[in-house]
């Protein structure tokens, strides 16, 4: 990644501006060549994938060749267009002569006689004899006009010439190409008869105004015949010359197309090199270039080797060398990815590029993102279909048609590994929910026994104590209730996931809602707590241990003493109460509300001493809030007053950004925890900066308020896991009931034929509604949970992405807008 060393120098005054202009001129010529090659429908061969940048001698030769080729092509193209235009004009003239032959009758053996005008009903125009008798000079203007302009043209002639013209139209049978624009247009042939030179001048100006194609009109039949014969000969000659010109032009373009792709890559490489050289500065002798770059520490040996190899191959008298320069600037962020991790890193980078050496959440997102998606999308069948689609993309990831596909398909292809894990985790959660296309699967056998509810199998004492079934209850009851407290009814939990018998229960939705709601709260609290813990690692790395004690620990206490305790009550109630004691279990919601209300009445809690534990937790929460608000600002104020000057010179990269008041204070102490004392040296090397306690206090107060309120809203936000899982299950159930269930109920006569159509409709609706629409909804909600609820606890995302100089980032494809991209 390059640094600009010529910021004070204008772009037009830099050393290699002439070379950059030469490359831009070559690019312009290549754009012209590509346009002509594309216009001639000549395929562009790709040639060498990545040809090397040519030396200066080759560049000059390439420039000379391309300039000669451009001049030749422009001249040939210009001649071709001129020939084509002449040909189209001659063809129009031919059609005009053919159509206007019937407009005016002229007799070769005409002798002037004085007789009355012939009737206009029988003749197209007045005979020439009548015009001669009037003693006026009769003139003609003939040509072609576009079909859409004919009516306006006729009205204009009538208004300007005041009726002293006669216009005759005839539509051409075939459409002709416009010599000016090249468009295929429907034309009208017109013949205008007028008297007098002034009227004729007006007619010609009107024809020019309407862009009419005017051609001379022959005065005699012999002249007409002679013109037609001449036109026929000239058209044949033009066809021959035009075909030869086109063949020659195609040969030139085919030869140019063989090397245009490789030359385009070479020009782009040269331009990138000279652009980078313009960012360098010269030494005092003006003979050596100095460049400052960011380079990963692990790649320094490769950079040294590349400099030595370049000096050796170029035969430079002075070898290139590398020095590590100390700096206080924050380096850019480089995160190396592969095909698998690239998609997850893109999700994190869309929120913000991480600061230098900040904890990267993409590593954890690889697991948490598809898992939270699967919690909302949990269905074994839908997840397996998504997994197969993603697996097909992964197995064919090197196929050129996929890498060069359309935008939507390319988006799926770029996220193929994300789709693969989302489908795999959806299979897992679908097995937990025991949901496959809205139906349960009985893999291990239900843990509930219906026969144990019948009264004949129990003693008289058990019959009186328990609500058992008998024949009358079974026959007359619409709903039968299984009691797990009855011996033999509940034989143990299902080995994996939800028992399939719940798919038949009328209270299935109530049971699943309770289960998924509590699961969402548990996952949300664990996810947020993990985010706060990751923030501790950031503070440790940046050597800000006071942030651990004054920020992270109070945040953890606030979160765990309230919502961590809620998680504890949920798990404790699951473990402490069984089916026989479930009616005695208190409500978690009521107990959680009473924790803040301090009720006077003594109610039975979840465990002994619950009231005292809750008061202690509430006291810890209350004490953590002022520490979170005031601890860090007061510590920085104390640190500031304990130093006469702050800011110490450091060697190498600094990990402190000097854009906040907190870091201004910390610059006076490089390592408080380690007891380093460098204040005197620091005061001599840096200038004092203003310390604004009010700004620090306001910033910390905003952060604390946002965190305390965010803990409540973020915990509630994780309930979207429950809501979207419920919506997905209900949509799947409705789709099965309205499509597949109807098809399966038809009798065997038409059922087999109808089943094919029903399965096809069910598959299409499943893909477009449940997989695409519901999948997109769950995907967006999973992104929100990571960006707002998780990454907000520790991730700043205010860094600069490391963009290396690489020829592989230069594309050799052509664009219609700027030519070479």
matplotlib code that plots the C-alpha trace (Angstrom):
import matplotlib.pyplot as plt

x = [0.0, 1.6, 1.9, 1.7, 5.0, 4.2, 1.1, 2.4, 3.2, 0.6, -0.4, 0.8, 4.2, 5.2, 8.1, 6.3, 3.3, 4.4, 4.5, 1.0, -0.3, 1.3, -0.5, -3.8, -3.2, -2.6, -5.7, -7.7, -6.5, -7.2, -10.8, -11.2, -9.9, -12.3, -15.2, -14.5, -13.8, -17.1, -18.9, -17.6, -18.7, -15.2, -14.6, -11.9, -9.4, -8.2, -4.6, -2.0, -3.6, -1.1, 1.6, 4.4, 4.7, 6.9, 10.2, 10.4, 11.7, 8.8, 6.4, 7.6, 7.3, 3.8, 2.8, 4.1, 2.3, -1.0, -0.9, -0.3, -3.1, -5.5, -4.7, -5.2, -8.4, -9.9, -9.1, -10.5, -13.6, -14.1, -13.8, -16.2, -18.8, -18.5, -19.0, -21.9, -23.5, -23.1, -24.5, -27.6, -28.1, -28.0, -30.4, -32.8, -32.4, -33.3, -36.4, -37.4, -37.1, -39.1, -42.0, -42.2, -42.4, -46.2, -46.6, -46.3, -47.1, -44.7, -44.9, -41.7, -43.6, -45.3, -46.3, -47.8, -51.5, -53.9, -56.6, -58.4, -56.9, -57.7, -59.8, -57.9, -60.2, -58.6, -55.0, -52.5, -51.1, -51.6, -50.2, -47.1, -49.0, -51.2, -48.2, -46.7, -49.9, -49.8, -46.4, -45.0, -41.8, -42.7, -40.3, -40.0, -38.5, -38.4, -37.0, -37.8, -39.1, -39.7, -43.1, -43.7, -42.9, -45.0, -48.2, -46.4, -44.3, -47.4, -49.0, -45.9, -45.7, -49.4, -49.0, -45.7, -46.4, -50.0, -51.2, -48.8, -47.5, -48.8, -47.5, -47.8, -46.9, -46.3, -45.2, -42.3, -43.0, -39.8, -38.1, -34.7, -31.7, -31.0, -27.6, -27.1, -28.1, -28.1, -31.7, -34.2, -37.1, -40.3, -40.1, -42.4, -41.5, -42.7, -42.9, -43.5, -44.6, -44.3, -44.3, -41.7, -38.2, -39.1, -41.6, -38.9, -36.4, -39.0, -39.7, -36.0, -35.6, -38.6, -37.1, -33.8, -35.7, -37.4, -34.2, -35.6, -33.3, -33.7, -32.6, -32.6, -35.7, -35.1, -36.8, -37.2, -37.8, -34.4, -32.7, -34.5, -33.5, -29.9, -29.8, -31.2, -28.7, -25.8, -27.2, -27.3, -23.7, -22.5, -24.4, -22.7, -19.3, -20.0, -21.1, -17.8, -15.6, -17.5, -17.2, -13.5, -13.1, -15.1, -12.9, -9.8, -11.1, -12.1, -8.6, -7.0, -9.4, -8.9, -5.1, -5.6, -7.9, -5.2, -3.1, -5.6, -6.3, -2.7, -1.8, -4.6, -3.3, 0.2, -0.9, -2.9, 0.2, 2.4, -0.1, -0.3, 3.5, 3.9, 1.1, 2.8, 6.2, 4.5, 3.7, 7.5, 10.0, 13.6, 16.6, 18.9, 20.9, 17.7, 18.9, 17.2, 13.5, 12.3, 9.0, 7.2, 4.8, 2.9, 4.0, 3.0, 5.8, 5.5, 6.1, 9.2, 11.6, 9.6, 9.8, 13.6, 13.9, 11.8, 13.9, 17.1, 15.7, 14.5, 17.8, 19.6, 17.4, 17.4, 21.1, 20.9, 24.3, 22.9, 21.0, 17.6, 17.4, 14.7, 14.6, 12.0, 10.9, 9.5, 6.1, 3.3, 0.6, -1.9, -1.2, -4.0, -5.7, -4.8, -6.9, -5.9, -8.8, -9.4, -12.4, -14.1, -13.6, -13.9, -17.7, -17.9, -15.2, -17.3, -20.2, -18.0, -16.3, -19.8, -20.2, -16.7, -13.1, -11.5, -8.9, -5.3, -4.9, -8.5, -10.3, -11.7, -15.3, -15.3, -13.6, -16.6, -19.1, -18.2, -20.1, -22.5, -23.9, -25.1, -26.3, -28.5, -29.8, -30.6, -32.4, -34.8, -34.9, -34.9, -36.3, -34.6, -36.1, -35.5, -32.0, -31.1, -32.3, -30.2, -27.2, -27.5, -27.7, -24.6, -22.8, -23.4, -21.9, -18.9, -18.1, -18.3, -16.7, -14.0, -16.6, -16.2, -20.0, -20.5, -17.7, -19.0, -22.7, -25.3, -25.5, -28.0, -26.4, -22.9, -24.2, -25.2, -21.9, -19.8, -21.7, -21.7, -19.8, -22.1, -25.1, -23.4, -23.1, -26.5, -28.0, -26.0, -26.9, -30.6, -30.5, -29.2, -31.8, -34.5, -33.6, -33.8, -37.2, -38.1, -39.5, -39.2, -41.5, -43.8, -44.0, -42.3, -40.1, -40.2, -36.6, -36.1, -39.7, -41.8, -41.2, -44.9, -47.1, -50.8, -51.9, -50.7, -53.6, -56.3, -57.8, -57.8, -54.0, -54.0, -55.1, -58.3, -56.3, -54.5, -57.8, -59.2, -56.1, -55.3, -57.4, -57.3, -59.1, -61.9, -63.9, -66.5, -64.0, -62.2, -65.5, -67.0, -64.1, -62.9, -59.5, -57.6, -54.9, -51.8, -50.7, -46.9, -47.4, -49.2, -46.7, -45.8, -47.1, -43.8, -41.0, -38.2, -37.1, -36.7, -33.0, -32.5, -34.8, -38.5, -40.7, -42.7, -45.9, -46.0, -46.9, -50.3, -50.9, -53.4, -51.2, -48.2, -47.9, -48.0, -45.3, -43.0, -43.5, -42.4, -39.4, -38.2, -38.8, -36.6, -34.0, -33.9, -33.3, -30.5, -28.7, -29.0, -27.5, -24.7, -24.0, -23.9, -21.8, -19.3, -19.1, -18.3, -15.6, -14.0, -13.7, -11.4, -9.0, -9.0, -8.1, -5.4, -3.8, -3.9, -2.5, -5.5, -6.0, -7.9, -10.7, -11.1, -11.7, -13.6, -15.6, -15.7, -16.1, -19.0, -20.6, -20.3, -21.7, -24.7, -25.4, -25.0, -26.6, -29.8, -30.1, -27.6, -29.7, -32.8, -30.9, -30.1, -33.7, -34.8, -32.2, -32.9, -36.6, -36.0, -33.8, -35.5, -39.1, -40.5, -43.9, -45.2, -44.2, -44.7, -47.9, -46.1, -43.4, -43.6, -43.6, -40.2, -41.7, -43.4, -40.2, -38.1, -40.5, -40.6, -36.8, -37.1, -40.4, -39.5, -43.0, -44.0, -45.8, -43.7, -44.2, -42.6, -39.7, -37.6, -35.1, -34.5, -33.0, -34.0, -35.0, -31.6, -29.7, -31.8, -31.2, -27.4, -27.5, -29.6, -27.1, -24.2, -26.0, -26.8, -23.1, -21.8, -23.7, -21.9, -18.6, -19.4, -20.4, -17.6, -14.8, -13.0, -13.3, -12.1, -9.2, -8.1, -8.4, -6.2, -3.7, -3.7, -3.0, -0.3, 1.7, 3.2, 3.2, 1.9, 2.9, 6.0, 8.0, 7.8, 9.7, 7.9, 4.2, 2.0, -1.2, -2.8, -4.9, -4.4, -7.9, -9.5, -9.0, -8.6, -5.6, -4.1, -4.0, -2.5, 0.3, 2.0, 2.3, 3.4, 2.7, 1.2, 0.7, 4.3, 5.6, 7.6, 8.7, 9.6, 7.9, 10.9, 12.1, 8.6, 8.1, 11.1, 10.1, 6.4, 4.2, 1.5, -2.1, -5.3, -7.1, -10.9, -12.5, -16.0, -15.7, -14.4, -17.2, -19.9, -18.5, -18.5, -22.0, -23.4, -21.6, -22.9, -26.5, -26.4, -25.0, -27.5, -30.5, -29.1, -28.8, -32.6, -33.4, -30.8, -32.1, -35.6, -34.2, -33.0, -36.7, -36.7, -35.1, -38.4, -40.6, -39.0, -38.8, -42.5, -43.3, -41.3, -42.9, -46.4, -45.8, -44.5, -47.5, -50.0, -48.3, -48.5, -52.1, -53.2, -51.2, -49.9, -52.7, -55.3, -53.4, -53.0, -56.8, -57.9, -59.0, -56.7, -58.5, -57.2, -54.9, -51.8, -52.1, -52.9, -50.1, -47.4, -48.9, -49.4, -45.8, -44.5, -46.6, -45.5, -41.8, -42.1, -43.8, -41.4, -38.4, -39.6, -41.5, -39.8, -36.3, -35.8, -38.1, -37.9, -34.3, -33.5, -35.5, -33.6, -30.3, -31.0, -32.1, -28.9, -26.8, -28.6, -28.0, -24.3, -23.9, -26.0, -26.2, -22.9, -20.2, -21.4, -20.1, -16.4, -15.9, -15.1, -14.6, -12.9, -9.8, -8.5, -8.4, -5.0, -5.1, -1.9, -0.4, -1.0, -1.3, -3.8, -6.3, -6.2, -8.9, -8.4, -12.1, -13.5, -16.2, -18.3, -17.9, -14.2, -12.8, -10.4, -11.3]
y = [0.0, 3.2, 6.6, 9.9, 11.8, 14.6, 16.1, 19.6, 19.1, 19.6, 16.5, 18.2, 19.0, 15.5, 13.6, 11.0, 12.9, 12.7, 8.9, 8.8, 11.0, 8.6, 5.7, 7.6, 8.3, 4.6, 3.8, 6.1, 4.4, 1.0, 2.1, 3.2, -0.1, -2.1, 0.0, -0.7, -4.4, -4.7, -2.8, -5.3, -8.3, -9.7, -11.7, -10.5, -13.3, -13.1, -13.8, -14.1, -13.9, -11.5, -10.2, -8.4, -4.6, -3.8, -1.8, 1.8, 0.8, -1.5, 1.1, 3.6, 0.9, 0.1, 3.7, 4.2, 1.1, 2.0, 5.5, 4.3, 1.8, 4.4, 6.8, 4.1, 2.8, 6.3, 7.0, 3.7, 4.1, 7.6, 6.5, 3.6, 5.9, 8.2, 5.4, 4.1, 7.5, 8.0, 4.5, 5.2, 8.6, 7.0, 4.3, 7.0, 8.9, 5.7, 5.2, 8.8, 8.6, 5.4, 6.8, 10.3, 9.0, 8.9, 12.3, 14.6, 13.7, 15.0, 14.2, 14.1, 15.3, 18.1, 21.2, 24.2, 24.8, 27.1, 25.1, 24.9, 23.4, 19.7, 18.6, 18.0, 15.1, 13.2, 14.4, 14.2, 17.7, 20.4, 19.6, 21.4, 23.0, 24.8, 26.2, 27.5, 29.3, 31.2, 32.6, 31.6, 29.6, 26.2, 24.6, 21.3, 20.2, 16.4, 14.3, 12.2, 13.1, 11.1, 9.7, 11.5, 14.9, 14.8, 16.4, 19.3, 19.8, 20.1, 22.6, 24.7, 24.8, 25.9, 28.7, 30.1, 29.8, 30.8, 28.0, 28.7, 25.2, 21.7, 18.9, 15.2, 12.4, 8.7, 6.3, 4.0, 0.3, -0.5, 1.2, 2.7, 3.5, 7.1, 8.1, 10.5, 8.4, 4.9, 4.2, 2.2, 4.7, 4.8, 7.5, 9.5, 10.6, 14.1, 16.3, 20.0, 22.1, 25.9, 29.1, 31.7, 31.9, 33.5, 30.7, 28.2, 29.7, 29.5, 25.8, 24.9, 26.6, 24.7, 21.5, 22.2, 23.0, 19.6, 17.8, 16.5, 14.7, 16.8, 15.4, 17.1, 16.3, 15.5, 17.7, 15.2, 11.4, 11.0, 12.7, 10.5, 7.4, 8.6, 9.4, 6.0, 4.1, 6.2, 5.5, 1.8, 1.7, 3.9, 1.8, -1.4, 0.2, 1.5, -1.9, -3.4, -0.7, -0.9, -4.6, -4.4, -1.6, -3.6, -6.7, -4.7, -3.1, -6.4, -7.8, -4.9, -5.2, -9.0, -8.4, -5.7, -7.9, -10.5, -8.3, -5.7, -7.6, -8.2, -4.6, -3.3, -5.2, -3.9, -0.3, -0.6, -2.0, 0.8, 3.4, 1.9, 1.8, 5.4, 6.5, 4.8, 6.4, 9.8, 9.2, 8.8, 11.6, 12.1, 12.4, 15.5, 14.2, 13.8, 10.3, 8.0, 7.4, 7.3, 5.5, 4.9, 2.0, -0.1, -3.7, -6.7, -7.8, -11.4, -10.2, -8.1, -10.9, -11.2, -7.4, -7.4, -10.3, -8.5, -5.3, -7.3, -9.2, -6.0, -4.3, -7.3, -7.6, -3.9, -3.6, -0.6, 0.7, 1.3, -1.6, -0.9, -1.3, -1.4, 0.4, 0.2, 3.7, 4.4, 6.2, 7.2, 6.8, 4.0, 1.3, 0.0, -3.2, -6.4, -9.5, -12.5, -14.5, -17.5, -18.7, -20.0, -17.0, -14.2, -14.1, -13.8, -11.1, -9.2, -9.2, -7.7, -5.2, -4.0, -2.7, -1.2, -2.1, -3.0, -0.8, -2.0, -5.1, -4.9, -8.1, -9.4, -10.7, -12.6, -15.6, -16.0, -15.0, -18.1, -20.1, -17.6, -16.2, -19.4, -20.7, -17.7, -17.9, -21.5, -20.8, -18.6, -20.9, -24.3, -26.9, -30.1, -30.2, -26.6, -26.6, -29.7, -28.1, -25.0, -27.2, -29.1, -25.9, -24.4, -27.7, -27.7, -24.1, -25.2, -28.2, -26.2, -23.0, -23.1, -23.2, -20.1, -19.7, -19.2, -16.7, -14.6, -15.0, -12.3, -10.1, -12.2, -15.5, -14.0, -12.8, -16.4, -17.7, -15.3, -16.4, -20.1, -21.0, -18.9, -20.7, -24.0, -23.5, -21.9, -24.9, -27.3, -25.5, -25.3, -29.1, -29.3, -26.9, -28.6, -31.9, -30.1, -28.7, -32.0, -30.1, -31.3, -29.5, -28.7, -32.4, -34.3, -37.3, -40.2, -41.5, -42.9, -43.6, -41.3, -41.1, -40.8, -43.9, -43.5, -46.9, -46.0, -43.5, -46.2, -47.0, -50.8, -50.8, -49.0, -49.8, -48.4, -45.9, -44.6, -44.3, -42.1, -39.9, -39.5, -38.3, -41.5, -42.5, -45.0, -46.2, -43.5, -40.7, -41.9, -42.2, -38.9, -36.5, -34.4, -33.7, -36.2, -35.0, -37.0, -36.5, -37.0, -37.5, -40.8, -43.7, -45.1, -42.2, -40.3, -42.8, -40.3, -37.4, -37.8, -38.6, -35.6, -32.7, -32.3, -35.4, -36.1, -36.5, -32.8, -32.5, -34.1, -32.0, -29.1, -27.1, -27.7, -24.0, -23.0, -25.4, -24.4, -20.7, -21.1, -23.2, -20.9, -17.7, -18.9, -20.3, -16.9, -15.1, -17.5, -17.3, -13.5, -13.1, -15.5, -13.7, -10.2, -11.4, -12.9, -9.6, -7.7, -10.3, -9.8, -6.1, -7.1, -8.6, -5.3, -3.4, -5.8, -5.5, -1.8, -1.6, 0.1, -2.1, 0.7, 0.2, -3.4, -2.3, 0.9, -0.1, -3.8, -5.1, -2.7, -3.6, -7.3, -6.8, -4.8, -7.4, -10.5, -9.3, -8.6, -10.6, -13.3, -13.9, -14.2, -16.9, -18.6, -18.7, -20.2, -23.0, -23.5, -23.9, -26.5, -28.5, -28.1, -28.9, -32.1, -33.0, -33.8, -30.5, -28.3, -26.8, -25.5, -23.7, -19.9, -17.7, -16.5, -13.3, -12.4, -13.1, -11.1, -8.1, -8.4, -8.2, -4.5, -3.8, -5.2, -6.6, -6.7, -10.0, -13.1, -15.4, -18.8, -18.3, -20.6, -21.4, -20.6, -17.2, -15.9, -12.5, -11.8, -12.9, -10.6, -7.6, -8.2, -8.5, -5.3, -3.5, -4.6, -3.4, 0.0, 0.5, -0.5, 2.3, 5.3, 3.5, 3.1, 6.8, 8.5, 6.0, 6.4, 10.3, 10.7, 8.4, 10.3, 13.6, 12.2, 11.0, 14.4, 16.3, 13.9, 14.9, 18.2, 17.1, 14.2, 12.4, 10.3, 9.6, 5.9, 3.8, 1.7, 1.7, 3.3, 1.5, 4.8, 7.0, 10.6, 11.7, 11.4, 13.1, 9.8, 8.9, 12.3, 11.7, 8.2, 9.4, 10.8, 7.3, 4.5, 1.8, 2.8, -0.8, -1.7, 1.3, 2.9, 6.4, 8.5, 11.8, 14.0, 12.7, 12.8, 16.4, 17.4, 15.6, 16.4, 19.5, 19.7, 19.4, 20.6, 18.2, 18.6, 16.9, 17.9, 16.2, 13.0, 13.0, 13.6, 10.9, 8.4, 9.4, 8.8, 5.4, 4.4, 5.4, 3.7, 0.5, 0.4, 1.0, -1.2, -4.2, -4.1, -3.4, -5.8, -8.6, -7.9, -7.8, -11.4, -12.4, -12.0, -15.5, -16.8, -14.7, -15.6, -19.3, -19.3, -17.4, -19.9, -22.9, -21.5, -20.6, -24.1, -25.6, -23.4, -24.3, -28.0, -27.8, -25.7, -27.5, -31.0, -31.9, -31.1, -33.2, -36.2, -36.3, -36.9, -40.5, -42.8, -42.3, -38.8, -38.5, -40.0, -37.5, -34.6, -35.4, -34.5, -31.0, -30.6, -31.6, -29.1, -26.3, -27.2, -27.2, -23.8, -22.1, -23.7, -22.4, -18.9, -18.2, -20.3, -20.6, -17.3, -14.8, -16.3, -17.1, -13.5, -12.2, -14.5, -13.5, -9.8, -10.3, -12.3, -9.5, -7.0, -9.2, -9.3, -5.6, -4.0, -6.5, -8.3, -6.1, -3.0, -4.3, -4.4, -3.6, 0.0, -0.6, 2.7, 1.4, 1.7, -1.4, -2.4, -2.2, -3.6, -2.7, -5.7, -6.4, -9.1, -6.4, -4.9, -6.3, -6.9, -6.6, -3.8, -1.4, 0.7, 3.8, 4.0, 1.3, -0.6, -1.3]
z = [0.0, -1.2, 0.6, -1.2, -0.8, -3.4, -1.9, -2.3, -6.0, -8.6, -10.6, -13.8, -12.4, -11.3, -12.8, -14.8, -15.9, -19.6, -19.4, -17.8, -20.7, -23.2, -21.5, -21.6, -25.3, -25.9, -23.9, -26.1, -29.3, -27.8, -26.9, -30.5, -31.8, -29.5, -30.7, -34.3, -33.7, -31.8, -34.5, -37.1, -35.0, -34.7, -31.5, -29.2, -28.3, -24.8, -25.6, -22.8, -19.4, -17.9, -20.2, -18.5, -18.6, -21.7, -21.4, -22.7, -26.2, -26.7, -25.5, -28.1, -30.8, -29.6, -29.7, -33.2, -34.4, -32.8, -34.1, -37.6, -37.3, -35.9, -38.8, -41.4, -39.8, -39.6, -43.2, -44.4, -42.3, -43.5, -47.2, -46.5, -44.9, -47.8, -50.3, -48.4, -48.2, -52.0, -52.6, -50.5, -52.2, -55.7, -54.6, -53.4, -56.7, -58.6, -56.5, -57.0, -60.8, -60.9, -58.8, -60.3, -63.9, -63.5, -61.9, -65.0, -68.6, -71.2, -74.8, -76.8, -80.0, -78.2, -80.2, -78.3, -79.0, -77.2, -75.7, -72.4, -69.2, -68.9, -66.0, -62.7, -62.0, -64.9, -64.7, -61.9, -62.7, -65.3, -68.7, -69.7, -72.6, -70.2, -68.3, -71.5, -72.5, -69.2, -70.1, -66.6, -66.0, -64.6, -62.2, -60.4, -57.1, -56.4, -53.6, -50.5, -47.1, -44.0, -43.5, -40.2, -41.6, -44.8, -43.4, -41.7, -44.9, -47.0, -44.7, -44.5, -48.4, -48.6, -46.0, -47.3, -51.1, -50.8, -53.1, -55.9, -55.7, -56.4, -54.3, -55.3, -52.9, -53.3, -50.6, -51.3, -51.1, -49.2, -46.3, -47.1, -44.9, -44.1, -45.5, -42.5, -39.5, -40.9, -39.6, -41.6, -42.3, -44.3, -47.1, -49.2, -52.8, -53.5, -56.6, -56.2, -59.2, -58.9, -61.0, -60.7, -59.3, -56.0, -55.2, -56.1, -53.7, -50.9, -51.8, -51.6, -48.2, -46.8, -48.2, -46.4, -43.2, -43.2, -44.1, -47.4, -49.7, -52.9, -56.3, -59.8, -61.9, -65.6, -68.1, -70.9, -71.2, -72.9, -70.0, -67.6, -69.4, -69.6, -65.9, -65.0, -67.1, -65.5, -62.0, -62.6, -63.7, -60.8, -58.3, -59.5, -59.3, -55.8, -54.7, -55.9, -54.4, -51.1, -50.8, -51.4, -48.8, -46.2, -46.8, -46.4, -43.3, -41.8, -42.5, -40.7, -37.7, -37.4, -37.3, -34.7, -32.6, -32.1, -29.9, -28.5, -25.3, -24.3, -25.2, -23.1, -20.1, -20.8, -21.0, -17.8, -16.0, -17.4, -16.3, -12.8, -12.5, -13.5, -11.3, -8.4, -9.4, -9.3, -5.6, -4.9, -4.2, -5.3, -3.2, -3.1, -6.1, -8.1, -9.2, -6.6, -6.0, -2.4, -1.7, 1.6, 1.7, 4.2, 4.0, 6.1, 8.4, 7.2, 3.6, 4.2, 3.0, -0.2, -0.7, -0.2, -2.7, -5.3, -5.0, -5.4, -8.4, -10.0, -9.6, -11.0, -14.1, -14.9, -14.6, -12.3, -11.1, -7.6, -5.9, -4.4, -0.6, 2.1, 5.4, 8.2, 9.1, 12.6, 12.4, 14.7, 12.0, 12.5, 9.9, 7.6, 8.4, 6.5, 7.1, 4.9, 3.7, 1.5, -0.4, 2.7, 5.0, 2.3, 2.5, 6.3, 6.3, 3.8, 6.2, 8.9, 6.5, 5.4, 9.0, 9.1, 8.5, 11.8, 13.4, 13.3, 15.5, 16.8, 17.5, 14.2, 14.7, 11.4, 13.0, 15.4, 12.8, 10.8, 13.5, 15.1, 11.9, 10.3, 13.7, 14.4, 10.9, 11.4, 14.7, 12.6, 9.6, 11.4, 9.1, 8.1, 4.6, 3.7, 5.2, 3.2, -0.1, 0.6, 1.5, -1.8, -3.8, -2.0, -2.4, -6.1, -6.3, -4.2, -6.3, -9.5, -8.2, -10.9, -13.7, -15.9, -16.4, -12.7, -12.2, -15.2, -14.4, -14.0, -10.9, -8.8, -9.6, -8.9, -5.5, -4.6, -6.0, -3.9, -0.8, -1.5, 1.7, 3.8, 2.1, 2.7, 6.5, 6.8, 5.2, 7.3, 10.5, 9.4, 9.1, 12.7, 14.2, 12.1, 13.8, 17.2, 16.3, 14.6, 11.7, 8.1, 5.7, 8.7, 9.6, 12.4, 11.9, 14.4, 14.3, 17.8, 19.0, 21.2, 24.9, 25.6, 26.1, 25.5, 26.8, 30.3, 30.6, 30.5, 34.0, 33.8, 34.1, 37.5, 41.0, 42.6, 44.6, 41.5, 39.7, 42.4, 42.6, 38.9, 35.9, 33.9, 30.7, 30.3, 27.3, 27.8, 28.0, 24.9, 22.9, 23.9, 24.4, 21.5, 23.2, 25.3, 27.7, 28.6, 32.2, 32.6, 36.4, 35.7, 35.9, 32.6, 30.5, 30.2, 29.7, 29.3, 27.0, 23.2, 22.5, 20.1, 19.7, 20.2, 20.7, 17.5, 19.5, 19.9, 16.2, 17.1, 20.2, 20.3, 22.6, 20.3, 19.4, 23.1, 24.0, 21.1, 21.8, 25.4, 24.4, 21.5, 23.5, 26.4, 24.0, 22.2, 25.5, 26.5, 23.2, 23.2, 26.7, 25.9, 22.6, 24.2, 27.1, 24.7, 22.9, 26.1, 26.9, 23.5, 24.4, 27.3, 24.8, 22.9, 26.0, 26.9, 23.5, 23.4, 26.9, 28.4, 31.5, 33.3, 30.7, 31.9, 35.5, 34.8, 31.7, 30.9, 34.5, 35.3, 31.9, 32.7, 36.2, 34.9, 32.2, 34.3, 37.5, 35.6, 32.5, 33.5, 36.5, 34.2, 32.3, 35.6, 36.7, 33.3, 33.6, 37.3, 36.8, 34.0, 36.4, 39.7, 38.8, 37.3, 35.9, 39.4, 40.9, 37.8, 39.2, 42.2, 40.1, 40.3, 37.2, 36.2, 34.7, 38.0, 40.0, 37.7, 38.0, 41.8, 41.8, 41.1, 43.0, 46.4, 47.2, 50.9, 50.7, 51.0, 48.1, 47.5, 45.2, 43.0, 45.8, 49.4, 50.0, 46.6, 48.0, 49.5, 46.4, 44.2, 46.5, 46.4, 42.6, 42.4, 44.7, 42.5, 39.4, 41.1, 42.1, 38.7, 37.0, 38.6, 38.1, 34.4, 34.1, 36.2, 36.6, 33.3, 33.1, 36.7, 36.2, 33.1, 35.0, 37.8, 35.2, 33.5, 36.7, 37.7, 34.6, 33.5, 29.9, 28.0, 24.8, 24.5, 21.4, 20.5, 18.1, 15.5, 15.0, 17.6, 18.6, 19.9, 17.7, 18.8, 17.8, 21.2, 24.6, 26.3, 24.2, 24.6, 28.3, 27.9, 25.7, 28.8, 30.2, 27.9, 30.4, 33.7, 34.7, 34.1, 35.9, 33.0, 33.8, 30.7, 31.5, 31.3, 28.0, 26.7, 27.7, 25.7, 22.5, 22.1, 22.5, 25.0, 23.9, 25.5, 27.7, 27.7, 30.7, 29.7, 26.3, 27.9, 30.5, 27.8, 25.6, 28.5, 29.6, 26.1, 25.9, 29.3, 28.6, 25.3, 26.9, 29.8, 27.7, 24.9, 27.2, 27.6, 24.0, 22.7, 24.8, 23.5, 20.0, 20.2, 20.5, 16.7, 16.8, 18.3, 16.1, 12.8, 13.7, 14.5, 11.3, 9.2, 10.8, 10.4, 6.7, 6.1, 7.8, 5.8, 2.6, 3.3, 4.4, 1.3, -1.4, -0.5, 1.9, -0.9, -3.4, -1.1, -0.3, -3.9, -4.7, -6.5, -9.9, -10.4, -7.5, -9.3, -12.2, -9.9, -7.5, -10.1, -10.5, -6.8, -6.1, -8.8, -7.3, -3.8, -4.9, -6.7, -3.7, -1.3, -3.2, -3.8, -0.6, 2.1, 0.8, -1.0, 0.8, 4.3, 3.8, 2.9, 5.9, 8.3, 6.6, 7.2, 10.8, 11.5, 10.1, 12.3, 15.4, 14.6, 13.7, 16.4, 19.3, 19.1, 17.4, 19.1, 22.4, 21.3, 17.6, 16.5, 12.8, 12.2, 10.4, 6.8, 4.6, 3.3, -0.5, -2.0, -5.3, -7.4, -11.2, -10.4, -9.4, -13.0, -15.2, -18.9, -19.8, -22.0, -21.1, -23.4, -21.2, -20.6, -22.9, -20.8, -17.2]

ax = plt.figure().add_subplot(projection="3d")
ax.plot(x, y, z, "-o")
ax.set_aspect("equal")
plt.show()
